[in-house]
Amino acid sequence: MFARALALALFLLAPAFLPVRAAELITNYLSDITINQDSSLTIKETITLNVEGIDIRRGILRTYPTRYKLESGDTVTVSFDVESITRDGKDEPYSVSDRDNGIEIRIGDADVLLAHGLHTYVITYRANFLLGHFETTDELYYNVLGLDTPYITQRATATIRLPPGARPGRMDVWTGAGGLKLKNATIAETEPGIITVQSTRPLQEYEGITVAVEWPIGFVTRPSSTDYALRWFLANSPAWLGLGGLASMFGFLYWSWRRWGKDPERGTIIPLFEPPGGMEPAEARFVTDMGYDNKIFA
């Protein structure tokens, strides 16, 4: 009886003595967003995460949407230029590739396995055409964390720096995934022209933080109509290239037909009373009609 009780106790207590594997998660996420006077944004992301070799082995992936559909059906493209990426204070290799609605940044060396523990990545990039421009206000409406992060984020903070002299009007923040608008974050102007956003609870996988900040017009230079036209043309360049290729092919085929495809003009017809070159009558009829019929065999 005692032996059975001891065995049962050891079975129940065994998990307490097994090593507990730490989870891979983002312990701290900080986004520092500077709104420049030319309407561009300079964004610096500082991501500290715990690596355990489960899903994160050699590096991380970050995706950024750069193509959006307008209500008119047109596609617009946001410019996105990576300026630098570091890991633990040292430059880190990376590659940028296109995906369906934006770009994907693959950060890390394929030949280097990351040591387990905390690592801090700093990603600095510059983007344009992210601001909304209205009659009396300009606006930043932006997802500072993204909705494609497959890890829990324990703490997320965003600092938004308005152009010099600008003060915010309407400010709002939402959290959640898939269009949800939860209120698990705070937003406030902590210094003149500086807005701070802070999560109030850990964010689950694929949850993001979306901010909306407005300020009066006159503090940023709005893109010109030429800039918008160029952006629209570049965003729809595949369609233009397709139409251009189709038009070029049609033009080439028409030119070829005009030069070589047309039959020569018919000259004077002189009747011959004998088959040319000793041809038999049946052969002459075949050449004339370009085919067989019953008269050939008559």
Backbone as CSV, one residue per row, in Angstrom:
resi,resn,N_x,N_y,N_z,CA_x,CA_y,CA_z,C_x,C_y,C_z
1,MET,0.836,-1.208,0.000,0.000,0.000,0.000,0.868,1.254,0.000
2,PHE,1.924,1.206,0.852,2.832,2.357,0.931,3.564,2.549,-0.393
3,ALA,3.947,1.441,-1.020,4.681,1.516,-2.285,3.823,2.137,-3.366
4,ARG,2.539,1.757,-3.382,1.631,2.344,-4.377,1.446,3.834,-4.155
5,ALA,1.309,4.233,-2.894,1.140,5.662,-2.591,2.378,6.447,-2.982
6,LEU,3.565,5.873,-2.725,4.810,6.544,-3.079,4.938,6.686,-4.589
7,ALA,4.579,5.628,-5.319,4.654,5.687,-6.781,3.713,6.734,-7.337
8,LEU,2.489,6.798,-6.774,1.526,7.801,-7.227,2.015,9.208,-6.954
9,ALA,2.626,9.417,-5.765,3.137,10.738,-5.423,4.260,11.150,-6.358
10,LEU,5.175,10.216,-6.672,6.280,10.531,-7.587,5.754,10.839,-8.992
11,PHE,4.706,10.127,-9.417,4.122,10.375,-10.745,3.511,11.768,-10.830
12,LEU,2.836,12.177,-9.763,2.190,13.500,-9.766,3.194,14.627,-9.636
13,LEU,4.287,14.379,-8.920,5.278,15.438,-8.702,6.340,15.486,-9.789
14,ALA,6.391,14.477,-10.641,7.458,14.417,-11.656,7.497,15.650,-12.543
15,PRO,6.339,16.169,-13.059,6.401,17.356,-13.928,7.044,18.562,-13.262
16,ALA,6.967,18.649,-11.934,7.557,19.799,-11.250,9.073,19.783,-11.315
17,PHE,9.663,18.598,-11.514,11.117,18.499,-11.548,11.677,18.482,-12.965
18,LEU,10.781,18.460,-13.984,11.241,18.487,-15.355,11.603,19.913,-15.758
19,PRO,12.609,20.063,-16.622,12.972,21.416,-17.056,11.840,22.033,-17.875
20,VAL,11.516,23.296,-17.595,10.459,24.017,-18.300,11.092,24.824,-19.429
21,ARG,10.617,24.589,-20.636,11.157,25.286,-21.791,10.479,26.640,-21.935
22,ALA,11.288,27.679,-22.001,10.729,29.027,-22.105,10.056,29.203,-23.466
23,ALA,9.119,30.109,-23.526,8.389,30.352,-24.763,9.121,31.372,-25.620
24,GLU,8.929,31.268,-26.926,9.442,32.283,-27.840,8.399,33.381,-27.940
25,LEU,8.781,34.575,-27.562,7.844,35.698,-27.573,8.615,37.000,-27.653
26,ILE,7.875,38.062,-27.963,8.451,39.409,-27.975,8.274,39.993,-26.583
27,THR,9.363,40.235,-25.918,9.263,40.783,-24.562,9.016,42.286,-24.577
28,ASN,9.519,42.968,-25.605,9.304,44.411,-25.676,9.368,44.855,-27.130
29,TYR,8.375,45.631,-27.546,8.327,46.171,-28.895,8.170,47.681,-28.800
30,LEU,9.051,48.398,-29.475,9.008,49.855,-29.474,9.082,50.352,-30.903
31,SER,8.112,51.191,-31.281,8.109,51.818,-32.596,8.234,53.319,-32.418
32,ASP,9.262,53.896,-33.007,9.503,55.336,-32.932,9.243,55.919,-34.319
33,ILE,8.164,56.700,-34.451,7.711,57.196,-35.749,7.901,58.705,-35.801
34,THR,8.702,59.161,-36.746,8.917,60.592,-36.951,8.246,61.011,-38.248
35,ILE,7.345,61.983,-38.156,6.649,62.505,-39.332,7.464,63.686,-39.855
36,ASN,8.022,63.524,-41.039,8.881,64.548,-41.621,8.055,65.617,-42.341
37,GLN,8.684,66.766,-42.559,7.963,67.873,-43.180,7.605,67.609,-44.632
38,ASP,8.277,66.648,-45.283,7.944,66.317,-46.671,6.875,65.229,-46.763
39,SER,6.184,64.948,-45.649,5.102,63.960,-45.556,5.608,62.526,-45.477
40,SER,6.913,62.314,-45.503,7.426,60.955,-45.350,7.520,60.604,-43.873
41,LEU,7.702,59.328,-43.584,7.865,58.847,-42.220,9.201,58.150,-42.086
42,THR,9.886,58.416,-40.994,11.067,57.650,-40.622,10.691,56.814,-39.407
43,ILE,10.749,55.502,-39.537,10.259,54.590,-38.504,11.407,53.712,-38.016
44,LYS,11.549,53.648,-36.712,12.579,52.822,-36.086,11.901,51.830,-35.151
45,GLU,11.982,50.559,-35.496,11.391,49.496,-34.684,12.483,48.821,-33.853
46,THR,12.257,48.742,-32.565,13.160,48.022,-31.673,12.402,46.829,-31.109
47,ILE,12.842,45.627,-31.470,12.126,44.401,-31.118,13.053,43.524,-30.276
48,THR,12.682,43.307,-29.018,13.422,42.397,-28.150,12.598,41.125,-27.992
49,LEU,13.192,39.991,-28.343,12.455,38.743,-28.273,13.312,37.640,-27.675
50,ASN,12.637,36.652,-27.129,13.303,35.505,-26.528,13.377,34.375,-27.546
51,VAL,14.583,33.881,-27.775,14.833,32.830,-28.758,15.085,31.519,-28.030
52,GLU,14.361,30.484,-28.457,14.542,29.153,-27.867,14.815,28.086,-28.915
53,GLY,15.014,28.500,-30.166,15.302,27.529,-31.212,14.107,26.715,-31.647
54,ILE,12.907,27.156,-31.328,11.689,26.425,-31.713,11.297,26.843,-33.136
55,ASP,10.812,28.055,-33.280,10.511,28.604,-34.598,11.573,29.603,-35.037
56,ILE,12.199,30.254,-34.074,13.231,31.243,-34.381,14.583,30.548,-34.221
57,ARG,15.256,30.319,-35.337,16.550,29.634,-35.300,17.680,30.502,-35.836
58,ARG,17.461,31.094,-36.996,18.526,31.880,-37.638,18.175,33.360,-37.772
59,GLY,16.928,33.692,-37.546,16.528,35.086,-37.681,15.019,35.212,-37.630
60,ILE,14.528,36.350,-38.078,13.088,36.627,-38.042,12.627,37.136,-39.392
61,LEU,11.322,37.095,-39.590,10.689,37.640,-40.783,9.810,38.817,-40.373
62,ARG,9.856,39.876,-41.165,8.943,41.003,-40.967,8.285,41.298,-42.308
63,THR,6.987,41.477,-42.296,6.264,41.819,-43.509,5.594,43.173,-43.322
64,TYR,5.555,43.931,-44.409,4.976,45.270,-44.373,4.067,45.448,-45.591
65,PRO,2.796,45.790,-45.380,1.925,46.045,-46.534,2.324,47.340,-47.224
66,THR,2.489,47.279,-48.524,2.844,48.471,-49.296,1.884,48.714,-50.450
67,ARG,0.953,47.806,-50.686,-0.037,47.973,-51.756,-1.433,47.903,-51.167
68,TYR,-2.241,48.892,-51.522,-3.587,49.002,-50.978,-4.586,49.199,-52.110
69,LYS,-5.794,48.674,-51.910,-6.885,48.864,-52.855,-7.746,50.051,-52.422
70,LEU,-7.980,50.984,-53.329,-8.862,52.108,-53.053,-10.305,51.712,-53.347
71,GLU,-11.238,52.538,-52.870,-12.647,52.269,-53.128,-12.946,52.291,-54.623
72,SER,-12.140,53.024,-55.388,-12.341,53.080,-56.840,-11.898,51.806,-57.528
73,GLY,-11.189,50.948,-56.802,-10.667,49.721,-57.397,-9.223,49.825,-57.820
74,ASP,-8.676,51.050,-57.853,-7.273,51.229,-58.209,-6.366,50.746,-57.080
75,THR,-5.159,50.376,-57.456,-4.151,49.953,-56.494,-3.130,51.065,-56.317
76,VAL,-2.780,51.376,-55.068,-1.758,52.369,-54.791,-0.624,51.692,-54.046
77,THR,0.575,52.208,-54.239,1.763,51.629,-53.634,2.433,52.642,-52.731
78,VAL,2.811,52.201,-51.548,3.545,53.017,-50.592,5.036,52.752,-50.778
79,SER,5.814,53.816,-50.882,7.258,53.615,-50.995,7.819,53.139,-49.658
80,PHE,8.811,52.263,-49.708,9.356,51.651,-48.499,10.827,51.378,-48.744
81,ASP,11.694,52.020,-47.965,13.136,51.858,-48.135,13.776,51.543,-46.789
82,VAL,14.426,50.383,-46.720,15.130,49.993,-45.502,16.441,50.768,-45.422
83,GLU,16.688,51.397,-44.271,17.929,52.146,-44.078,18.978,51.339,-43.324
84,SER,18.568,50.583,-42.318,19.529,49.777,-41.572,18.800,48.744,-40.733
85,ILE,19.488,47.619,-40.454,18.981,46.583,-39.557,20.156,46.078,-38.726
86,THR,19.968,46.060,-37.417,21.009,45.556,-36.521,20.409,44.508,-35.581
87,ARG,21.286,43.642,-35.080,20.906,42.697,-34.023,21.931,42.802,-32.914
88,ASP,21.448,43.105,-31.727,22.314,43.264,-30.559,23.439,44.261,-30.821
89,GLY,23.087,45.334,-31.537,24.031,46.423,-31.773,24.943,46.249,-32.964
90,LYS,24.848,45.142,-33.702,25.718,44.905,-34.853,24.862,44.746,-36.109
91,ASP,25.423,45.171,-37.245,24.693,45.059,-38.514,24.319,43.611,-38.781
92,GLU,23.095,43.396,-39.238,22.587,42.057,-39.498,22.234,41.934,-40.979
93,PRO,22.615,40.843,-41.640,22.241,40.676,-43.055,20.740,40.498,-43.209
94,TYR,20.238,40.942,-44.343,18.800,40.819,-44.612,18.570,40.824,-46.112
95,SER,17.412,40.363,-46.508,16.998,40.399,-47.907,15.544,40.829,-47.969
96,VAL,15.199,41.535,-49.044,13.846,42.059,-49.222,13.245,41.405,-50.460
97,SER,12.036,40.887,-50.339,11.350,40.263,-51.468,9.889,40.700,-51.489
98,ASP,9.296,40.635,-52.670,7.887,41.010,-52.832,6.973,39.884,-52.369
99,ARG,5.801,40.274,-51.900,4.739,39.330,-51.614,3.435,39.930,-52.097
100,ASP,2.306,39.258,-51.838,1.050,39.646,-52.474,0.706,41.119,-52.291
101,ASN,0.754,41.615,-51.060,0.313,42.987,-50.818,1.412,43.874,-50.266
102,GLY,2.658,43.450,-50.387,3.733,44.275,-49.844,5.079,43.614,-50.011
103,ILE,5.896,43.747,-48.980,7.239,43.189,-49.026,7.485,42.345,-47.781
104,GLU,8.448,41.450,-47.897,8.868,40.614,-46.783,10.366,40.808,-46.575
105,ILE,10.753,41.056,-45.334,12.169,41.216,-44.998,12.600,39.984,-44.218
106,ARG,13.561,39.261,-44.774,14.115,38.079,-44.114,15.429,38.516,-43.454
107,ILE,15.429,38.501,-42.121,16.555,39.037,-41.355,17.327,37.881,-40.720
108,GLY,18.634,37.839,-40.969,19.463,36.804,-40.373,20.362,36.149,-41.397
109,ASP,21.328,35.381,-40.885,22.287,34.650,-41.711,21.884,33.185,-41.731
110,ALA,21.717,32.627,-42.930,21.278,31.234,-43.048,22.292,30.258,-42.460
111,ASP,23.550,30.682,-42.286,24.592,29.788,-41.770,24.858,29.985,-40.283
112,VAL,24.093,30.868,-39.637,24.342,31.173,-38.222,23.095,30.868,-37.409
113,LEU,23.229,29.987,-36.411,22.140,29.714,-35.486,22.206,30.699,-34.325
114,LEU,21.058,31.246,-33.962,21.018,32.207,-32.867,21.178,31.493,-31.520
115,ALA,21.916,32.121,-30.622,22.015,31.604,-29.259,20.686,31.782,-28.556
116,HIS,20.347,30.851,-27.689,19.092,30.970,-26.946,19.163,32.154,-25.986
117,GLY,18.034,32.784,-25.798,17.979,33.930,-24.901,17.447,35.164,-25.606
118,LEU,17.654,36.330,-25.018,17.115,37.584,-25.544,18.006,38.147,-26.646
119,HIS,17.352,38.630,-27.696,18.036,39.326,-28.785,17.211,40.557,-29.133
120,THR,17.900,41.629,-29.504,17.232,42.878,-29.837,17.545,43.258,-31.275
121,TYR,16.506,43.383,-32.074,16.624,43.819,-33.464,16.160,45.272,-33.566
122,VAL,16.900,46.044,-34.339,16.517,47.434,-34.611,16.405,47.590,-36.129
123,ILE,15.203,47.901,-36.588,14.919,48.043,-38.019,14.534,49.495,-38.279
124,THR,15.281,50.155,-39.140,15.002,51.557,-39.481,14.662,51.641,-40.965
125,TYR,13.536,52.264,-41.264,13.134,52.390,-42.663,12.398,53.704,-42.858
126,ARG,12.244,54.049,-44.122,11.577,55.300,-44.499,10.442,54.951,-45.448
127,ALA,9.277,55.560,-45.222,8.105,55.274,-46.040,7.428,56.580,-46.440
128,ASN,6.732,56.531,-47.562,6.027,57.712,-48.065,4.604,57.341,-48.446
129,PHE,3.761,58.349,-48.606,2.351,58.196,-48.975,1.566,57.436,-47.907
130,LEU,1.955,57.558,-46.646,1.216,56.916,-45.563,0.280,57.882,-44.846
131,LEU,0.395,59.161,-45.114,-0.452,60.147,-44.440,-1.743,60.374,-45.228
132,GLY,-2.806,60.661,-44.494,-4.048,61.077,-45.119,-4.150,62.597,-45.094
133,HIS,-4.581,63.180,-46.192,-4.653,64.642,-46.304,-6.104,65.039,-46.561
134,PHE,-6.655,65.853,-45.652,-8.047,66.257,-45.731,-8.133,67.784,-45.809
135,GLU,-9.347,68.308,-45.785,-9.542,69.741,-46.030,-8.863,70.606,-44.978
136,THR,-8.978,70.239,-43.714,-8.408,71.070,-42.650,-7.379,70.336,-41.792
137,THR,-7.195,69.054,-42.033,-6.281,68.281,-41.193,-5.455,67.316,-42.037
138,ASP,-4.325,66.931,-41.467,-3.540,65.802,-41.961,-3.633,64.701,-40.915
139,GLU,-3.462,63.447,-41.342,-3.699,62.339,-40.419,-2.705,61.212,-40.649
140,LEU,-2.290,60.606,-39.545,-1.556,59.343,-39.571,-2.496,58.252,-39.082
141,TYR,-2.797,57.311,-39.959,-3.613,56.143,-39.602,-2.743,54.935,-39.921
142,TYR,-2.255,54.269,-38.876,-1.150,53.326,-39.104,-1.199,52.198,-38.084
143,ASN,-0.893,50.991,-38.545,-0.756,49.842,-37.656,0.708,49.731,-37.271
144,VAL,1.018,50.085,-36.030,2.418,50.195,-35.623,3.052,48.845,-35.345
145,LEU,2.268,47.798,-35.150,2.831,46.485,-34.822,2.681,45.488,-35.957
146,GLY,1.640,45.620,-36.745,1.390,44.654,-37.804,0.512,43.514,-37.310
147,LEU,-0.197,42.890,-38.252,-1.124,41.818,-37.901,-0.578,40.442,-38.276
148,ASP,0.712,40.354,-38.575,1.277,39.077,-39.001,2.355,38.578,-38.038
149,THR,2.353,39.100,-36.814,3.352,38.680,-35.832,2.868,37.396,-35.156
150,PRO,3.569,36.269,-35.365,3.074,34.988,-34.832,3.498,34.723,-33.396
151,TYR,3.848,35.759,-32.647,4.302,35.584,-31.271,3.513,36.502,-30.338
152,ILE,3.442,36.112,-29.092,2.873,36.982,-28.062,3.809,38.168,-27.853
153,THR,3.242,39.342,-27.720,4.015,40.550,-27.427,3.661,40.989,-26.015
154,GLN,4.624,40.875,-25.100,4.333,41.197,-23.706,4.086,42.680,-23.499
155,ARG,4.836,43.505,-24.186,4.721,44.950,-23.983,5.003,45.650,-25.308
156,ALA,4.109,46.559,-25.689,4.264,47.295,-26.940,4.094,48.782,-26.679
157,THR,4.998,49.564,-27.239,4.972,51.018,-27.076,5.248,51.667,-28.434
158,ALA,4.576,52.763,-28.698,4.831,53.540,-29.909,4.966,55.005,-29.537
159,THR,5.968,55.648,-30.104,6.167,57.087,-29.929,6.015,57.751,-31.287
160,ILE,5.092,58.699,-31.378,4.813,59.397,-32.635,5.252,60.840,-32.475
161,ARG,6.150,61.268,-33.335,6.700,62.630,-33.273,6.129,63.442,-34.432
162,LEU,5.271,64.410,-34.101,4.655,65.254,-35.116,5.684,66.236,-35.679
163,PRO,5.403,66.835,-36.846,6.319,67.845,-37.397,6.494,68.996,-36.409
164,PRO,7.625,69.691,-36.471,7.873,70.791,-35.536,6.734,71.801,-35.517
165,GLY,6.251,72.108,-34.321,5.198,73.098,-34.137,3.789,72.540,-34.173
166,ALA,3.624,71.308,-34.637,2.276,70.737,-34.746,1.832,70.175,-33.405
167,ARG,0.549,70.322,-33.129,-0.059,69.741,-31.928,-1.223,68.859,-32.357
168,PRO,-1.419,67.745,-31.700,-2.451,66.810,-32.148,-3.864,67.298,-31.857
169,GLY,-4.779,66.880,-32.727,-6.199,67.078,-32.470,-6.793,65.752,-32.017
170,ARG,-7.549,65.114,-32.894,-8.139,63.815,-32.548,-7.055,62.753,-32.452
171,MET,-7.139,61.934,-31.404,-6.224,60.810,-31.223,-7.045,59.590,-30.812
172,ASP,-6.698,58.443,-31.376,-7.404,57.216,-31.006,-6.480,56.026,-31.230
173,VAL,-6.784,54.934,-30.548,-5.971,53.725,-30.665,-6.881,52.516,-30.518
174,TRP,-6.577,51.440,-31.279,-7.321,50.177,-31.194,-6.321,49.027,-31.199
175,THR,-6.748,47.928,-30.636,-5.948,46.707,-30.663,-6.821,45.563,-31.159
176,GLY,-6.160,44.450,-31.471,-6.907,43.268,-31.891,-6.452,42.766,-33.238
177,ALA,-7.061,41.666,-33.660,-6.725,41.023,-34.933,-7.955,40.970,-35.818
178,GLY,-7.722,40.972,-37.123,-8.804,40.765,-38.070,-9.917,41.788,-38.022
179,GLY,-9.579,43.072,-37.911,-10.588,44.121,-37.923,-11.224,44.436,-36.577
180,LEU,-10.805,43.736,-35.521,-11.337,44.052,-34.199,-10.826,45.409,-33.735
181,LYS,-11.630,46.103,-32.955,-11.237,47.402,-32.416,-11.378,47.373,-30.903
182,LEU,-10.461,46.645,-30.274,-10.439,46.568,-28.819,-9.682,47.756,-28.253
183,LYS,-9.832,47.974,-26.966,-9.210,49.136,-26.320,-8.194,48.676,-25.268
184,ASN,-7.242,47.866,-25.698,-6.222,47.371,-24.776,-4.924,48.161,-24.919
185,ALA,-5.070,49.477,-25.090,-3.915,50.361,-25.189,-4.359,51.777,-24.856
186,THR,-3.402,52.586,-24.458,-3.671,53.990,-24.154,-2.910,54.879,-25.124
187,ILE,-3.402,56.105,-25.322,-2.740,57.078,-26.177,-2.853,58.443,-25.526
188,ALA,-1.745,59.192,-25.525,-1.743,60.516,-24.886,-0.576,61.329,-25.430
189,GLU,-0.729,62.651,-25.389,0.374,63.550,-25.730,1.204,63.741,-24.471
190,THR,2.367,63.109,-24.423,3.214,63.157,-23.226,4.119,64.381,-23.212
191,GLU,4.447,64.919,-24.382,5.199,66.165,-24.519,4.602,66.912,-25.694
192,PRO,4.843,68.221,-25.817,4.275,68.955,-26.950,4.680,68.325,-28.289
193,GLY,3.700,67.871,-29.038,3.976,67.284,-30.344,4.446,65.845,-30.308
194,ILE,4.473,65.210,-29.137,4.923,63.822,-29.021,3.795,63.000,-28.395
195,ILE,3.361,61.983,-29.108,2.263,61.123,-28.654,2.839,59.764,-28.285
196,THR,2.411,59.234,-27.157,2.875,57.926,-26.701,1.700,56.965,-26.637
197,VAL,1.899,55.795,-27.213,0.907,54.729,-27.204,1.485,53.572,-26.403
198,GLN,0.689,53.020,-25.503,1.177,51.961,-24.617,0.121,50.861,-24.499
199,SER,0.530,49.606,-24.728,-0.398,48.495,-24.535,-0.671,48.325,-23.045
200,THR,-1.886,47.876,-22.705,-2.250,47.689,-21.306,-2.313,46.218,-20.911
201,ARG,-2.102,45.341,-21.863,-2.018,43.910,-21.577,-1.198,43.261,-22.686
202,PRO,-0.668,42.049,-22.472,0.060,41.370,-23.542,-0.826,41.147,-24.762
203,LEU,-0.242,41.312,-25.928,-0.958,41.091,-27.181,-0.726,39.657,-27.640
204,GLN,-1.796,38.993,-28.053,-1.680,37.616,-28.499,-1.150,37.567,-29.935
205,GLU,-0.938,36.343,-30.412,-0.443,36.183,-31.776,-1.369,36.889,-32.769
206,TYR,-0.747,37.584,-33.720,-1.436,38.255,-34.825,-2.343,39.402,-34.364
207,GLU,-2.145,39.889,-33.161,-2.842,41.094,-32.728,-1.962,42.307,-33.003
208,GLY,-2.584,43.395,-33.376,-1.836,44.600,-33.678,-2.344,45.796,-32.899
209,ILE,-1.657,46.922,-33.085,-2.060,48.199,-32.495,-2.181,49.207,-33.634
210,THR,-3.363,49.771,-33.800,-3.610,50.761,-34.844,-3.846,52.119,-34.198
211,VAL,-3.172,53.148,-34.706,-3.317,54.489,-34.151,-3.872,55.429,-35.219
212,ALA,-4.590,56.443,-34.773,-5.083,57.514,-35.638,-4.797,58.839,-34.935
213,VAL,-4.002,59.682,-35.576,-3.631,60.977,-34.998,-3.825,62.044,-36.070
214,GLU,-4.543,63.119,-35.728,-4.758,64.231,-36.640,-4.085,65.489,-36.111
215,TRP,-3.702,66.380,-37.020,-3.163,67.683,-36.656,-3.515,68.672,-37.769
216,PRO,-3.506,69.970,-37.498,-3.927,70.955,-38.507,-3.001,70.939,-39.727
217,ILE,-3.550,71.379,-40.858,-2.755,71.453,-42.078,-1.717,72.567,-41.960
218,GLY,-0.713,72.489,-42.822,0.309,73.527,-42.887,1.637,73.137,-42.285
219,PHE,1.722,71.957,-41.675,2.978,71.537,-41.047,3.748,70.523,-41.886
220,VAL,3.113,69.944,-42.893,3.806,69.041,-43.813,3.490,69.471,-45.236
221,THR,4.419,69.215,-46.136,4.205,69.503,-47.546,3.464,68.342,-48.176
222,ARG,2.305,68.611,-48.691,1.498,67.554,-49.269,2.038,67.143,-50.638
223,PRO,1.951,65.862,-50.981,2.383,65.432,-52.318,1.591,66.160,-53.397
224,SER,2.268,66.468,-54.506,1.606,67.166,-55.608,0.790,66.179,-56.435
225,SER,-0.016,66.718,-57.328,-0.805,65.861,-58.217,0.110,65.021,-59.102
226,THR,1.285,65.581,-59.459,2.251,64.805,-60.238,2.762,63.617,-59.438
227,ASP,3.022,63.826,-58.137,3.463,62.719,-57.283,2.404,61.627,-57.217
228,TYR,1.152,62.016,-57.055,0.083,61.025,-56.999,-0.061,60.293,-58.334
229,ALA,0.051,61.043,-59.440,-0.071,60.409,-60.757,1.055,59.403,-60.981
230,LEU,2.273,59.792,-60.584,3.408,58.880,-60.735,3.222,57.658,-59.858
231,ARG,2.728,57.852,-58.625,2.493,56.713,-57.735,1.440,55.785,-58.333
232,TRP,0.370,56.364,-58.875,-0.678,55.542,-59.483,-0.143,54.768,-60.678
233,PHE,0.675,55.438,-61.487,1.223,54.764,-62.663,2.129,53.611,-62.248
234,LEU,3.002,53.837,-61.248,3.909,52.786,-60.801,3.142,51.639,-60.141
235,ALA,2.092,51.978,-59.390,1.327,50.931,-58.716,0.619,50.031,-59.708
236,ASN,0.220,50.609,-60.846,-0.490,49.821,-61.853,0.410,49.477,-63.043
237,SER,1.720,49.499,-62.818,2.663,49.235,-63.901,2.485,47.863,-64.537
238,PRO,2.134,46.791,-63.783,1.922,45.504,-64.476,0.848,45.575,-65.555
239,ALA,-0.241,46.294,-65.259,-1.300,46.413,-66.260,-0.821,47.213,-67.464
240,TRP,-0.078,48.304,-67.179,0.433,49.101,-68.287,1.436,48.315,-69.112
241,LEU,2.284,47.533,-68.460,3.253,46.720,-69.204,2.546,45.686,-70.063
242,GLY,1.469,45.087,-69.519,0.716,44.116,-70.298,0.072,44.736,-71.520
243,LEU,-0.549,45.920,-71.327,-1.168,46.604,-72.456,-0.119,47.046,-73.474
244,GLY,1.031,47.519,-72.964,2.100,47.931,-73.873,2.628,46.761,-74.684
245,GLY,2.787,45.597,-74.033,3.254,44.417,-74.762,2.255,43.963,-75.813
246,LEU,0.953,44.028,-75.473,-0.082,43.653,-76.436,-0.093,44.599,-77.634
247,ALA,0.030,45.906,-77.353,0.046,46.880,-78.445,1.278,46.696,-79.326
248,SER,2.442,46.402,-78.704,3.661,46.201,-79.483,3.536,44.971,-80.376
249,MET,2.956,43.894,-79.854,2.787,42.679,-80.655,1.848,42.931,-81.828
250,PHE,0.741,43.645,-81.547,-0.198,43.956,-82.631,0.488,44.806,-83.705
251,GLY,1.273,45.802,-83.257,1.976,46.644,-84.219,2.964,45.858,-85.071
252,PHE,3.683,44.928,-84.439,4.653,44.124,-85.185,3.947,43.223,-86.200
253,LEU,2.850,42.597,-85.780,2.127,41.720,-86.705,1.544,42.514,-87.868
254,TYR,1.028,43.715,-87.599,0.478,44.543,-88.679,1.571,44.969,-89.644
255,TRP,2.732,45.362,-89.092,3.855,45.753,-89.959,4.325,44.575,-90.796
256,SER,4.391,43.376,-90.209,4.817,42.192,-90.948,3.825,41.865,-92.065
257,TRP,2.539,42.002,-91.761,1.529,41.718,-92.774,1.609,42.709,-93.925
258,ARG,1.822,43.996,-93.586,1.935,45.012,-94.629,3.139,44.772,-95.520
259,ARG,4.229,44.219,-94.927,5.448,44.064,-95.707,5.506,42.748,-96.475
260,TRP,5.096,41.661,-95.818,5.250,40.352,-96.454,3.945,39.573,-96.602
261,GLY,2.936,39.899,-95.891,1.745,39.060,-95.868,0.777,39.294,-97.005
262,LYS,0.830,40.462,-97.658,-0.124,40.751,-98.726,0.308,40.079,-100.032
263,ASP,-0.674,39.569,-100.778,-0.379,38.985,-102.090,0.056,40.089,-103.053
264,PRO,0.959,39.771,-103.960,1.371,40.804,-104.936,0.205,41.193,-105.846
265,GLU,0.307,42.394,-106.374,-0.733,42.868,-107.289,-0.783,41.975,-108.527
266,ARG,-1.999,41.622,-108.969,-2.169,40.764,-110.141,-1.842,41.554,-111.407
267,GLY,-0.985,40.986,-112.223,-0.602,41.657,-113.474,-1.511,41.246,-114.637
268,THR,-0.986,41.412,-115.881,-1.749,41.051,-117.084,-1.843,39.532,-117.203
269,ILE,-3.029,39.044,-117.455,-3.251,37.607,-117.575,-3.163,37.218,-119.051
270,ILE,-2.236,36.329,-119.382,-2.044,35.857,-120.765,-2.457,34.401,-120.826
271,PRO,-3.447,34.068,-121.585,-3.878,32.658,-121.666,-2.831,31.799,-122.355
272,LEU,-2.628,30.602,-121.827,-1.743,29.614,-122.440,-2.598,28.452,-122.921
273,PHE,-2.326,27.967,-124.119,-3.165,26.934,-124.725,-2.552,25.559,-124.551
274,GLU,-1.393,25.476,-123.950,-0.783,24.206,-123.635,-0.303,24.248,-122.192
275,PRO,-0.312,23.091,-121.501,0.175,23.083,-120.106,1.627,23.537,-120.038
276,PRO,1.998,24.369,-119.061,3.385,24.847,-118.962,4.331,23.722,-118.551
277,GLY,5.516,23.756,-119.148,6.572,22.827,-118.734,6.226,21.378,-118.908
278,GLY,5.407,21.046,-119.886,5.068,19.660,-120.107,4.198,19.054,-119.035
279,MET,3.450,19.882,-118.319,2.558,19.367,-117.278,1.376,18.663,-117.911
280,GLU,0.913,17.643,-117.252,-0.296,16.965,-117.677,-1.509,17.849,-117.361
281,PRO,-2.633,17.659,-118.102,-3.827,18.462,-117.816,-4.293,18.357,-116.366
282,ALA,-4.209,17.142,-115.817,-4.649,16.977,-114.416,-3.766,17.793,-113.480
283,GLU,-2.461,17.837,-113.730,-1.555,18.623,-112.892,-1.847,20.109,-113.020
284,ALA,-2.127,20.526,-114.262,-2.441,21.948,-114.459,-3.718,22.330,-113.719
285,ARG,-4.725,21.454,-113.740,-5.963,21.769,-113.026,-5.729,21.804,-111.508
286,PHE,-4.876,20.897,-111.029,-4.585,20.880,-109.594,-3.910,22.181,-109.162
287,VAL,-2.968,22.670,-110.001,-2.288,23.928,-109.679,-3.278,25.086,-109.725
288,THR,-4.173,25.056,-110.741,-5.130,26.149,-110.879,-6.100,26.197,-109.706
289,ASP,-6.642,25.043,-109.338,-7.679,25.012,-108.293,-7.112,24.746,-106.905
290,MET,-5.827,24.390,-106.837,-5.183,24.062,-105.549,-5.973,22.975,-104.822
291,GLY,-6.349,21.936,-105.537,-7.063,20.843,-104.928,-7.513,19.844,-105.962
292,TYR,-7.984,18.697,-105.489,-8.477,17.637,-106.360,-9.997,17.767,-106.520
293,ASP,-10.477,17.343,-107.699,-11.903,17.172,-107.922,-12.108,16.060,-108.935
294,ASN,-13.340,15.796,-109.255,-13.641,14.656,-110.134,-13.123,14.839,-111.535
295,LYS,-13.028,16.084,-112.031,-12.588,16.318,-113.401,-11.114,15.967,-113.613
296,ILE,-10.348,15.983,-112.510,-8.931,15.640,-112.636,-8.782,14.197,-113.089
297,PHE,-9.715,13.349,-112.679,-9.636,11.931,-113.010,-10.419,11.569,-114.259
298,ALA,-11.035,12.570,-114.911,-11.839,12.262,-116.101,-10.956,11.757,-117.227
